[in-house]
Amino acid sequence: MQLSVKKRLACEQLSFYAQAYNCLSDKNESSAALKNQLFFLKLKLLEAKAAAYYYHRVILDKGTEPSCHVSVVCCSLATEELLVESKKAYLTFCLADPITRRWLF
């Protein structure tokens, strides 16, 4: 798969996760299930954003202009920061209270 296709898919993921996160965060409920869903969506949102920046950096890195190098460095820094935030979101999601299923028998 070409890099441009991977970048486009990462950007589409970013868009969908952002829409889902915004949609759920507007609700006035404060249930544990909703909180866990928001933690998960935030994690996936950060991962998708990091992937989009990473693929953008790789595409820019193939350029020969000096301005490309500056953009590559900026994208690398943004990717690293997003991955740090993603790890924090992952820990928050993992440490959240589990949601139990209630079986209807």
ZAROMI-867024 format. One record per residue: residue number from 1; residue in three letters; x, y, z of N, C-alpha, C, CB in turn. Coordinates in Angstrom, 1 decimal. Glycine has a CB too. Layout:
<pts>
+-----+------+--------+--------+--------+--------+--------+--------+--------+--------+--------+--------+--------+--------+
| seq | type |    n_x |    n_y |    n_z |   ca_x |   ca_y |   ca_z |    c_x |    c_y |    c_z |   cb_x |   cb_y |   cb_z |
+-----+------+--------+--------+--------+--------+--------+--------+--------+--------+--------+--------+--------+--------+
| NUM |  ALA |      X |      Y |      Z |      X |      Y |      Z |      X |      Y |      Z |      X |      Y |      Z |
...
+-----+------+--------+--------+--------+--------+--------+--------+--------+--------+--------+--------+--------+--------+
</pts>
This chain:
<pts>
+-----+------+--------+--------+--------+--------+--------+--------+--------+--------+--------+--------+--------+--------+
| seq | type |    n_x |    n_y |    n_z |   ca_x |   ca_y |   ca_z |    c_x |    c_y |    c_z |   cb_x |   cb_y |   cb_z |
+-----+------+--------+--------+--------+--------+--------+--------+--------+--------+--------+--------+--------+--------+
|   1 |  MET |    0.8 |   -1.2 |    0.0 |    0.0 |    0.0 |    0.0 |    0.9 |    1.2 |    0.0 |   -1.0 |    0.0 |    1.2 |
|   2 |  GLN |    0.5 |    2.2 |   -0.8 |    1.3 |    3.4 |   -0.9 |    1.2 |    4.3 |    0.3 |    1.0 |    4.2 |   -2.2 |
|   3 |  LEU |    2.2 |    5.1 |    0.6 |    2.2 |    6.0 |    1.7 |    1.0 |    7.0 |    1.7 |    3.5 |    6.7 |    1.8 |
|   4 |  SER |    0.7 |    7.5 |    0.5 |   -0.4 |    8.5 |    0.5 |   -1.7 |    7.8 |    0.8 |   -0.4 |    9.1 |   -1.0 |
|   5 |  VAL |   -1.9 |    6.6 |    0.5 |   -3.1 |    5.8 |    0.8 |   -3.2 |    5.6 |    2.4 |   -3.2 |    4.5 |    0.1 |
|   6 |  LYS |   -2.0 |    5.3 |    2.9 |   -2.0 |    5.1 |    4.4 |   -2.3 |    6.4 |    5.1 |   -0.6 |    4.5 |    4.8 |
|   7 |  LYS |   -1.7 |    7.5 |    4.6 |   -2.0 |    8.8 |    5.2 |   -3.4 |    9.1 |    5.1 |   -1.1 |    9.9 |    4.6 |
|   8 |  ARG |   -4.0 |    8.9 |    4.0 |   -5.5 |    9.2 |    3.8 |   -6.3 |    8.4 |    4.7 |   -5.9 |    9.0 |    2.3 |
|   9 |  LEU |   -6.0 |    7.1 |    4.9 |   -6.8 |    6.2 |    5.8 |   -6.6 |    6.7 |    7.2 |   -6.3 |    4.8 |    5.7 |
|  10 |  ALA |   -5.4 |    7.1 |    7.6 |   -5.2 |    7.6 |    9.0 |   -6.0 |    8.9 |    9.2 |   -3.7 |    7.9 |    9.2 |
|  11 |  CYS |   -6.0 |    9.7 |    8.2 |   -6.8 |   11.0 |    8.3 |   -8.3 |   10.7 |    8.4 |   -6.5 |   11.9 |    7.1 |
|  12 |  GLU |   -8.8 |    9.7 |    7.7 |  -10.2 |    9.3 |    7.7 |  -10.5 |    8.8 |    9.1 |  -10.5 |    8.3 |    6.6 |
|  13 |  GLN |   -9.6 |    7.9 |    9.6 |   -9.8 |    7.4 |   11.0 |   -9.9 |    8.5 |   12.0 |   -8.7 |    6.4 |   11.4 |
|  14 |  LEU |   -9.0 |    9.5 |   11.8 |   -9.0 |   10.7 |   12.7 |  -10.3 |   11.4 |   12.7 |   -7.8 |   11.6 |   12.4 |
|  15 |  SER |  -10.8 |   11.6 |   11.5 |  -12.1 |   12.3 |   11.4 |  -13.2 |   11.5 |   12.0 |  -12.4 |   12.5 |    9.9 |
|  16 |  PHE |  -13.3 |   10.2 |   11.8 |  -14.4 |    9.4 |   12.4 |  -14.3 |    9.3 |   13.9 |  -14.4 |    8.0 |   11.8 |
|  17 |  TYR |  -13.1 |    9.1 |   14.4 |  -12.9 |    9.1 |   15.9 |  -13.2 |   10.4 |   16.5 |  -11.5 |    8.6 |   16.3 |
|  18 |  ALA |  -12.9 |   11.5 |   15.9 |  -13.2 |   12.9 |   16.4 |  -14.7 |   13.1 |   16.4 |  -12.5 |   13.9 |   15.5 |
|  19 |  GLN |  -15.4 |   12.7 |   15.4 |  -16.8 |   12.8 |   15.3 |  -17.5 |   12.0 |   16.5 |  -17.4 |   12.4 |   14.0 |
|  20 |  ALA |  -17.0 |   10.8 |   16.6 |  -17.6 |    9.9 |   17.7 |  -17.3 |   10.5 |   19.1 |  -17.1 |    8.5 |   17.5 |
|  21 |  TYR |  -16.1 |   10.9 |   19.3 |  -15.7 |   11.5 |   20.6 |  -16.6 |   12.7 |   20.9 |  -14.2 |   11.8 |   20.6 |
|  22 |  ASN |  -16.7 |   13.6 |   19.9 |  -17.5 |   14.8 |   20.1 |  -19.0 |   14.5 |   20.3 |  -17.4 |   15.8 |   18.9 |
|  23 |  CYS |  -19.5 |   13.5 |   19.6 |  -20.9 |   13.1 |   19.8 |  -21.1 |   12.6 |   21.2 |  -21.2 |   12.1 |   18.7 |
|  24 |  LEU |  -20.2 |   11.7 |   21.7 |  -20.4 |   11.1 |   23.0 |  -20.1 |   12.1 |   24.1 |  -19.6 |    9.9 |   23.2 |
|  25 |  SER |  -19.2 |   13.0 |   23.9 |  -18.8 |   13.9 |   25.0 |  -19.9 |   15.0 |   25.2 |  -17.5 |   14.6 |   24.7 |
|  26 |  ASP |  -20.8 |   15.2 |   24.2 |  -21.9 |   16.1 |   24.4 |  -23.0 |   15.6 |   25.3 |  -22.5 |   16.5 |   23.0 |
|  27 |  LYS |  -23.0 |   14.3 |   25.5 |  -24.1 |   13.7 |   26.4 |  -24.0 |   14.2 |   27.8 |  -24.1 |   12.2 |   26.3 |
|  28 |  ASN |  -25.1 |   14.3 |   28.5 |  -25.1 |   14.7 |   29.9 |  -25.0 |   13.6 |   30.9 |  -26.3 |   15.5 |   30.1 |
|  29 |  GLU |  -24.9 |   12.4 |   30.4 |  -24.8 |   11.2 |   31.3 |  -23.4 |   11.1 |   31.9 |  -25.2 |    9.9 |   30.5 |
|  30 |  SER |  -23.4 |   10.4 |   33.0 |  -22.1 |   10.2 |   33.6 |  -21.9 |    8.8 |   34.0 |  -21.9 |   11.2 |   34.9 |
|  31 |  SER |  -22.4 |    7.9 |   33.2 |  -22.2 |    6.5 |   33.5 |  -20.8 |    6.0 |   33.3 |  -23.2 |    5.6 |   32.7 |
|  32 |  ALA |  -20.5 |    4.9 |   33.9 |  -19.2 |    4.3 |   33.8 |  -18.9 |    3.8 |   32.3 |  -19.0 |    3.1 |   34.8 |
|  33 |  ALA |  -20.0 |    3.3 |   31.7 |  -19.9 |    2.8 |   30.4 |  -19.5 |    3.9 |   29.4 |  -21.2 |    2.1 |   29.9 |
|  34 |  LEU |  -20.2 |    5.1 |   29.6 |  -19.9 |    6.2 |   28.7 |  -18.5 |    6.8 |   29.0 |  -20.9 |    7.4 |   29.0 |
|  35 |  LYS |  -18.0 |    6.8 |   30.2 |  -16.7 |    7.2 |   30.5 |  -15.7 |    6.3 |   29.8 |  -16.4 |    7.3 |   32.0 |
|  36 |  ASN |  -15.9 |    5.0 |   29.9 |  -15.0 |    4.0 |   29.3 |  -14.9 |    4.2 |   27.8 |  -15.3 |    2.6 |   29.7 |
|  37 |  GLN |  -16.1 |    4.4 |   27.2 |  -16.2 |    4.7 |   25.8 |  -15.4 |    5.9 |   25.4 |  -17.6 |    4.7 |   25.3 |
|  38 |  LEU |  -15.5 |    7.0 |   26.2 |  -14.8 |    8.2 |   25.9 |  -13.3 |    8.0 |   26.0 |  -15.3 |    9.3 |   26.8 |
|  39 |  PHE |  -12.9 |    7.2 |   27.1 |  -11.4 |    7.0 |   27.2 |  -10.9 |    6.2 |   26.0 |  -11.2 |    6.1 |   28.5 |
|  40 |  PHE |  -11.7 |    5.2 |   25.5 |  -11.3 |    4.4 |   24.4 |  -11.2 |    5.3 |   23.1 |  -12.2 |    3.3 |   24.2 |
|  41 |  LEU |  -12.2 |    6.1 |   22.9 |  -12.2 |    7.0 |   21.7 |  -11.1 |    8.0 |   21.7 |  -13.6 |    7.7 |   21.6 |
|  42 |  LYS |  -10.8 |    8.5 |   22.9 |   -9.7 |    9.5 |   23.0 |   -8.4 |    8.8 |   22.7 |   -9.6 |   10.1 |   24.4 |
|  43 |  LEU |   -8.2 |    7.5 |   23.2 |   -7.0 |    6.8 |   22.8 |   -6.9 |    6.5 |   21.3 |   -7.1 |    5.4 |   23.6 |
|  44 |  LYS |   -8.0 |    6.1 |   20.7 |   -7.9 |    5.8 |   19.3 |   -7.8 |    7.1 |   18.5 |   -9.2 |    5.1 |   18.8 |
|  45 |  LEU |   -8.3 |    8.2 |   19.0 |   -8.2 |    9.5 |   18.3 |   -6.7 |    9.9 |   18.3 |   -9.0 |   10.6 |   19.0 |
|  46 |  LEU |   -6.0 |    9.8 |   19.4 |   -4.6 |   10.2 |   19.5 |   -3.8 |    9.3 |   18.7 |   -4.2 |   10.1 |   21.0 |
|  47 |  GLU |   -4.1 |    8.0 |   18.6 |   -3.3 |    7.1 |   17.8 |   -3.5 |    7.4 |   16.3 |   -3.7 |    5.6 |   18.0 |
|  48 |  ALA |   -4.7 |    7.7 |   15.9 |   -4.9 |    8.1 |   14.5 |   -4.2 |    9.4 |   14.1 |   -6.4 |    8.2 |   14.2 |
|  49 |  LYS |   -4.2 |   10.3 |   15.1 |   -3.6 |   11.6 |   14.8 |   -2.0 |   11.4 |   14.7 |   -3.9 |   12.6 |   15.9 |
|  50 |  ALA |   -1.5 |   10.5 |   15.5 |   -0.1 |   10.2 |   15.5 |    0.3 |    9.5 |   14.2 |    0.4 |    9.4 |   16.7 |
|  51 |  ALA |   -0.6 |    8.6 |   13.7 |   -0.3 |    7.9 |   12.5 |   -0.4 |    8.9 |   11.3 |   -1.3 |    6.8 |   12.3 |
|  52 |  ALA |   -1.3 |    9.8 |   11.3 |   -1.4 |   10.8 |   10.2 |   -0.2 |   11.6 |   10.2 |   -2.7 |   11.6 |   10.4 |
|  53 |  TYR |    0.3 |   12.1 |   11.3 |    1.5 |   12.9 |   11.3 |    2.7 |   12.1 |   10.9 |    1.7 |   13.5 |   12.7 |
|  54 |  TYR |    2.8 |   10.9 |   11.3 |    3.9 |   10.0 |   10.9 |    4.0 |    9.8 |    9.4 |    3.8 |    8.6 |   11.6 |
|  55 |  TYR |    2.8 |    9.4 |    8.8 |    2.8 |    9.2 |    7.3 |    3.1 |   10.5 |    6.6 |    1.5 |    8.6 |    6.9 |
|  56 |  HIS |    2.6 |   11.6 |    7.1 |    2.8 |   12.9 |    6.5 |    4.3 |   13.2 |    6.5 |    2.0 |   14.0 |    7.2 |
|  57 |  ARG |    5.0 |   12.9 |    7.7 |    6.4 |   13.1 |    7.8 |    7.2 |   12.3 |    6.8 |    6.9 |   12.8 |    9.2 |
|  58 |  VAL |    6.8 |   11.0 |    6.7 |    7.5 |   10.1 |    5.7 |    7.4 |   10.6 |    4.3 |    7.0 |    8.7 |    5.9 |
|  59 |  ILE |    6.2 |   11.1 |    3.9 |    6.0 |   11.6 |    2.6 |    6.8 |   12.9 |    2.4 |    4.5 |   11.9 |    2.3 |
|  60 |  LEU |    6.8 |   13.8 |    3.4 |    7.6 |   15.0 |    3.3 |    9.1 |   14.7 |    3.2 |    7.3 |   15.9 |    4.4 |
|  61 |  ASP |    9.5 |   13.6 |    3.9 |   11.0 |   13.3 |    4.0 |   11.5 |   12.9 |    2.6 |   11.2 |   12.1 |    5.0 |
|  62 |  LYS |   10.7 |   12.6 |    1.7 |   11.2 |   12.2 |    0.3 |   11.4 |   13.5 |   -0.5 |   10.1 |   11.4 |   -0.4 |
|  63 |  GLY |   11.0 |   14.7 |    0.0 |   11.3 |   15.9 |   -0.7 |   12.7 |   16.4 |   -0.6 |   10.3 |   17.0 |   -0.2 |
|  64 |  THR |   13.1 |   17.3 |   -1.5 |   14.5 |   17.7 |   -1.5 |   14.6 |   19.2 |   -1.1 |   15.1 |   17.5 |   -2.8 |
|  65 |  GLU |   13.5 |   19.9 |   -0.9 |   13.6 |   21.3 |   -0.6 |   14.0 |   21.5 |    0.9 |   12.3 |   22.0 |   -0.9 |
|  66 |  PRO |   14.7 |   22.6 |    1.3 |   15.0 |   22.8 |    2.7 |   13.8 |   23.0 |    3.6 |   15.9 |   24.0 |    2.8 |
|  67 |  SER |   12.7 |   23.5 |    3.0 |   11.5 |   23.7 |    3.8 |   10.9 |   22.4 |    4.2 |   10.5 |   24.6 |    3.1 |
|  68 |  CYS |   11.1 |   21.3 |    3.4 |   10.6 |   20.0 |    3.7 |   11.3 |   19.5 |    5.0 |   10.9 |   19.0 |    2.6 |
|  69 |  HIS |   12.5 |   19.8 |    5.2 |   13.2 |   19.3 |    6.4 |   12.6 |   19.9 |    7.6 |   14.7 |   19.6 |    6.3 |
|  70 |  VAL |   12.3 |   21.2 |    7.6 |   11.7 |   21.8 |    8.8 |   10.3 |   21.2 |    9.1 |   11.5 |   23.3 |    8.5 |
|  71 |  SER |    9.6 |   20.9 |    8.1 |    8.3 |   20.3 |    8.2 |    8.4 |   18.9 |    8.8 |    7.5 |   20.3 |    6.9 |
|  72 |  VAL |    9.4 |   18.2 |    8.3 |    9.7 |   16.8 |    8.8 |   10.0 |   16.8 |   10.3 |   10.8 |   16.1 |    8.0 |
|  73 |  VAL |   10.8 |   17.8 |   10.7 |   11.1 |   17.8 |   12.1 |    9.9 |   18.2 |   13.0 |   12.2 |   18.9 |   12.4 |
|  74 |  CYS |    9.1 |   19.1 |   12.5 |    7.8 |   19.5 |   13.2 |    6.9 |   18.3 |   13.3 |    7.2 |   20.6 |   12.5 |
|  75 |  CYS |    6.7 |   17.5 |   12.2 |    5.9 |   16.4 |   12.2 |    6.4 |   15.3 |   13.2 |    5.7 |   15.8 |   10.8 |
|  76 |  SER |    7.7 |   15.1 |   13.2 |    8.3 |   14.2 |   14.1 |    8.1 |   14.5 |   15.6 |    9.8 |   14.0 |   13.9 |
|  77 |  LEU |    8.2 |   15.8 |   15.9 |    8.0 |   16.3 |   17.3 |    6.5 |   16.1 |   17.6 |    8.4 |   17.7 |   17.4 |
|  78 |  ALA |    5.6 |   16.4 |   16.7 |    4.2 |   16.3 |   17.0 |    3.8 |   14.8 |   17.2 |    3.3 |   16.8 |   15.8 |
|  79 |  THR |    4.4 |   13.9 |   16.4 |    4.1 |   12.5 |   16.5 |    4.6 |   12.0 |   17.9 |    4.8 |   11.7 |   15.4 |
|  80 |  GLU |    5.8 |   12.4 |   18.3 |    6.3 |   11.9 |   19.6 |    5.4 |   12.4 |   20.7 |    7.7 |   12.4 |   19.8 |
|  81 |  GLU |    5.0 |   13.7 |   20.7 |    4.1 |   14.2 |   21.7 |    2.7 |   13.5 |   21.7 |    3.9 |   15.7 |   21.5 |
|  82 |  LEU |    2.2 |   13.2 |   20.6 |    0.9 |   12.5 |   20.5 |    1.1 |   11.0 |   21.0 |    0.4 |   12.4 |   19.1 |
|  83 |  LEU |    2.2 |   10.4 |   20.8 |    2.4 |    9.1 |   21.3 |    2.5 |    9.1 |   22.8 |    3.7 |    8.5 |   20.7 |
|  84 |  VAL |    3.1 |   10.1 |   23.4 |    3.2 |   10.2 |   24.9 |    1.8 |   10.4 |   25.4 |    4.1 |   11.4 |   25.3 |
|  85 |  GLU |    1.0 |   11.3 |   24.8 |   -0.4 |   11.5 |   25.2 |   -1.2 |   10.2 |   25.1 |   -1.1 |   12.6 |   24.4 |
|  86 |  SER |   -0.9 |    9.4 |   24.0 |   -1.6 |    8.2 |   23.7 |   -1.3 |    7.2 |   24.8 |   -1.2 |    7.6 |   22.3 |
|  87 |  LYS |   -0.1 |    7.1 |   25.3 |    0.3 |    6.2 |   26.3 |   -0.4 |    6.5 |   27.6 |    1.8 |    6.2 |   26.6 |
|  88 |  LYS |   -0.6 |    7.8 |   27.9 |   -1.3 |    8.3 |   29.1 |   -2.8 |    7.9 |   29.0 |   -1.2 |    9.8 |   29.3 |
|  89 |  ALA |   -3.4 |    8.1 |   27.8 |   -4.8 |    7.7 |   27.5 |   -5.0 |    6.2 |   27.7 |   -5.2 |    8.2 |   26.1 |
|  90 |  TYR |   -4.0 |    5.5 |   27.2 |   -4.0 |    4.0 |   27.3 |   -4.1 |    3.6 |   28.8 |   -2.9 |    3.4 |   26.6 |
|  91 |  LEU |   -3.2 |    4.2 |   29.6 |   -3.2 |    3.8 |   31.0 |   -4.5 |    4.2 |   31.7 |   -2.0 |    4.5 |   31.7 |
|  92 |  THR |   -5.0 |    5.4 |   31.3 |   -6.3 |    5.8 |   31.9 |   -7.4 |    4.9 |   31.5 |   -6.7 |    7.2 |   31.4 |
|  93 |  PHE |   -7.4 |    4.4 |   30.3 |   -8.4 |    3.4 |   29.8 |   -8.3 |    2.1 |   30.6 |   -8.3 |    3.2 |   28.3 |
|  94 |  CYS |   -7.1 |    1.7 |   30.7 |   -6.8 |    0.4 |   31.4 |   -7.1 |    0.4 |   32.9 |   -5.4 |   -0.1 |   31.2 |
|  95 |  LEU |   -6.9 |    1.5 |   33.5 |   -7.2 |    1.6 |   34.9 |   -8.6 |    2.0 |   35.3 |   -6.2 |    2.6 |   35.5 |
|  96 |  ALA |   -9.4 |    2.3 |   34.3 |  -10.8 |    2.7 |   34.5 |  -11.6 |    1.5 |   35.1 |  -11.5 |    3.2 |   33.2 |
|  97 |  ASP |  -12.6 |    1.8 |   35.8 |  -13.5 |    0.7 |   36.3 |  -14.0 |   -0.1 |   35.2 |  -14.6 |    1.3 |   37.2 |
|  98 |  PRO |  -13.9 |   -1.5 |   35.3 |  -14.4 |   -2.3 |   34.2 |  -16.0 |   -2.2 |   34.1 |  -14.0 |   -3.7 |   34.4 |
|  99 |  ILE |  -16.4 |   -2.5 |   32.9 |  -17.9 |   -2.5 |   32.7 |  -18.3 |   -4.0 |   32.7 |  -18.3 |   -1.8 |   31.4 |
| 100 |  THR |  -19.2 |   -4.3 |   33.6 |  -19.6 |   -5.7 |   33.6 |  -20.9 |   -5.9 |   32.8 |  -19.8 |   -6.2 |   35.1 |
| 101 |  ARG |  -21.1 |   -7.0 |   32.3 |  -22.3 |   -7.3 |   31.5 |  -23.2 |   -8.0 |   32.5 |  -22.0 |   -8.3 |   30.3 |
| 102 |  ARG |  -24.5 |   -7.6 |   32.3 |  -25.5 |   -8.3 |   33.1 |  -26.3 |   -9.2 |   32.2 |  -26.5 |   -7.2 |   33.8 |
| 103 |  TRP |  -26.3 |  -10.4 |   32.6 |  -27.0 |  -11.4 |   31.8 |  -28.4 |  -11.5 |   32.2 |  -26.3 |  -12.8 |   31.9 |
| 104 |  LEU |  -29.3 |  -11.5 |   31.2 |  -30.7 |  -11.5 |   31.5 |  -31.2 |  -13.0 |   31.3 |  -31.5 |  -10.6 |   30.5 |
| 105 |  PHE |  -31.3 |  -13.6 |   32.5 |  -31.8 |  -15.0 |   32.5 |  -33.1 |  -15.1 |   33.3 |  -30.7 |  -16.0 |   33.0 |
+-----+------+--------+--------+--------+--------+--------+--------+--------+--------+--------+--------+--------+--------+
</pts>
